[in-house]
Amino acid sequence: MRIAYPRANWLVPPGPITPGLRIGLLGGSFNPAHEGHLHVSVAGLKSLGLDYVWWLVAPQNPLKPTAGTAPLDHRVAAARDMVRDPRIRVTDIEARLGTRYTIDTLSALKRRFPGVRFVWLMGSDNLESFSRWRRWEDIARLIPIAVVLRPGATFAPLRAKAAQRFASARLISARAIATADPPAFAIVDGPRSLESSTAIRGKFVSDEAVVRASPA
């Protein structure tokens, strides 16, 4: 049975909206937000000529366990505290839409803001698991995708199932991605951040264990 989501025509955007504006969308649980997210966002702004990047903080990532996930409002607040560039906007828009999967979120955003040129941003580590996302081929046909290379996954654009499936859609010039008709893929290189949410959570747990084990 198809889930009926709330209509998106009332949705207030997290930043300026005008026809032709180029906006990158970076989704995830942001549990917590880290320098890697900033790296992908700044790469999008600089290399792709984007006007803004929206961080779509998900209520819950369908591919990740709920255990260990901080409350949504905590994650949104922490992400906003980290961001210093006014072109990066943090939003809980998925919670307000009532969507759980990326394909539903993107469909709603494109209906609500038809004049905006959206680009989906992801690190190359996420490209490797992209083929596990619900209706991932439909996502690629709905919105251009820019992949920012990250340590440990620099070969993902060659070996990932999605990259192979849409190899003919890869653009030579990454800067053309925002005006390209999907399916369209672009690869963005540059200084690579080593941080990940998983590593940060692991370090926090490890540090907390050391503190608890220390003598009073």
C-alpha positions in Angstrom: 0.0 0.0 0.0 1.4 3.4 -1.0 2.0 5.8 1.9 0.3 9.2 1.6 2.7 12.0 2.5 1.6 15.5 3.3 1.4 17.9 0.4 4.5 20.0 -0.1 3.0 23.2 -1.4 3.1 24.8 2.1 6.8 24.0 2.6 9.0 26.9 3.6 12.6 26.7 2.1 15.6 27.0 4.4 17.0 29.8 2.3 16.4 32.1 -0.7 14.6 30.6 -3.7 14.5 32.0 -7.2 14.1 30.3 -10.6 17.5 29.1 -11.9 19.1 29.0 -8.5 21.7 26.1 -8.2 21.3 24.2 -4.9 23.2 21.2 -3.8 21.4 18.7 -1.5 23.5 16.7 1.0 21.4 14.1 2.9 22.2 11.9 5.8 21.7 11.4 9.5 24.5 13.9 10.5 25.1 11.8 13.6 27.1 13.9 14.2 27.9 16.5 11.5 31.6 16.7 10.9 34.3 18.2 8.7 33.7 15.6 6.0 30.2 17.1 5.5 31.7 20.6 5.2 34.3 19.3 2.7 31.7 17.9 0.4 29.6 21.1 0.7 32.5 23.5 0.0 33.6 21.3 -2.9 30.1 21.6 -4.3 30.1 25.4 -3.9 33.5 25.9 -5.4 33.8 23.3 -8.0 30.2 23.1 -9.2 29.3 26.7 -9.0 26.4 26.1 -6.6 24.6 29.0 -5.0 23.7 27.1 -1.8 23.9 23.7 -0.2 21.1 22.3 1.9 21.9 19.8 4.6 18.9 17.5 4.8 19.2 16.0 8.3 17.1 12.8 8.1 14.9 11.8 11.0 16.4 8.3 10.5 18.6 6.7 7.8 16.7 3.6 6.6 20.1 1.8 6.1 21.4 2.5 9.6 20.2 1.2 13.0 18.2 3.5 15.3 20.3 2.7 18.3 22.9 5.3 18.9 21.2 7.9 16.8 20.8 11.2 18.6 17.4 13.0 18.6 16.7 15.0 15.4 16.6 18.4 17.0 20.0 17.7 18.7 21.6 16.7 15.4 20.1 19.8 13.6 21.3 22.1 16.3 24.8 20.6 16.3 25.0 20.9 12.5 24.0 24.5 12.6 26.6 25.2 15.3 29.3 23.8 13.0 28.4 25.7 9.9 29.9 29.1 9.4 29.3 29.7 5.6 25.8 31.4 5.1 25.5 29.5 1.8 25.2 26.2 3.7 21.7 25.8 5.2 20.8 23.1 7.7 17.2 21.9 7.6 14.9 19.2 9.0 12.8 19.4 5.8 12.4 15.6 5.6 10.6 15.5 8.9 8.3 18.3 7.8 7.6 16.5 4.5 7.0 13.2 6.3 9.3 11.4 3.9 11.6 8.6 4.7 13.4 7.8 1.5 15.5 10.0 -0.7 13.4 9.4 -3.8 10.3 10.7 -2.0 12.1 13.7 -0.6 13.5 14.7 -4.0 10.2 14.3 -5.8 8.5 16.5 -3.2 11.2 19.2 -3.4 11.1 19.3 -7.2 7.3 19.6 -7.1 7.5 22.4 -4.6 10.4 24.3 -6.2 10.2 23.5 -9.9 12.4 26.4 -11.0 15.4 25.4 -8.9 18.3 23.4 -10.3 18.9 20.8 -7.6 22.1 18.7 -7.5 22.5 15.7 -5.2 25.8 15.7 -3.4 27.5 12.6 -2.0 30.9 11.4 -0.9 32.4 8.6 -2.9 32.1 6.3 0.1 28.3 6.7 -0.2 28.4 6.0 -3.9 29.5 2.5 -3.2 26.3 1.8 -1.3 24.1 3.9 -3.5 22.7 0.8 -5.3 21.1 -0.3 -2.0 19.0 2.9 -1.8 15.3 2.5 -2.6 14.7 3.2 -6.3 18.3 4.4 -6.8 18.0 4.3 -10.6 15.0 6.6 -10.4 17.0 9.0 -8.2 19.7 9.1 -10.9 17.1 9.8 -13.5 15.4 12.5 -11.4 18.4 14.7 -10.4 22.0 15.3 -11.4 24.5 13.7 -9.0 28.0 15.1 -8.0 30.3 12.7 -6.2 33.1 14.1 -4.1 36.1 11.8 -3.7 36.8 10.7 -0.1 39.7 8.7 1.4 39.3 5.0 1.1 36.7 5.2 -1.7 38.7 7.0 -4.5 38.0 4.1 -6.9 34.2 4.1 -6.2 33.5 6.0 -9.4 35.0 3.1 -11.3 33.8 0.0 -9.4 30.4 1.1 -7.8 27.4 -0.5 -9.4 25.7 2.9 -9.9 28.8 4.3 -11.6 28.9 1.4 -14.0 25.2 1.5 -14.7 25.3 5.2 -15.6 28.9 5.4 -17.0 27.6 7.0 -20.2 26.1 9.8 -18.1 29.4 10.9 -16.6 30.3 14.5 -17.5 33.8 15.7 -18.4 33.2 19.1 -16.9 31.9 18.9 -13.3 30.8 22.5 -13.5 28.2 21.6 -16.0 26.4 19.3 -13.6 23.9 21.9 -12.3 22.5 22.6 -15.8 22.7 19.0 -17.1 19.6 16.9 -17.7 19.6 13.7 -15.6 20.9 11.2 -15.6 24.2 13.0 -15.1 27.2 12.2 -12.9 30.2 14.4 -12.1 33.3 13.5 -10.1 34.8 16.2 -7.9 38.4 15.9 -6.6 40.4 18.0 -4.2 41.7 17.9 -0.6 40.1 14.9 1.1 38.7 14.8 4.6 39.3 11.7 6.7 36.4 12.3 9.1 33.2 10.3 9.2 30.3 10.2 11.6 31.1 6.6 12.5 34.7 7.3 13.4 33.7 10.3 15.5 31.1 8.3 17.4 33.6 5.5 18.0 36.2 8.0 19.3 33.6 9.5 21.7 32.7 6.0 23.0 36.4 5.2 23.4 37.2 8.5 25.2 34.2 8.0 27.5 35.4 4.6 28.4 38.9 5.9 29.3 37.4 8.6 31.5 35.2 6.1 33.3 38.2 3.8 33.8 40.4 6.6 35.1 40.9 6.7 38.9 39.0 9.4 40.7 
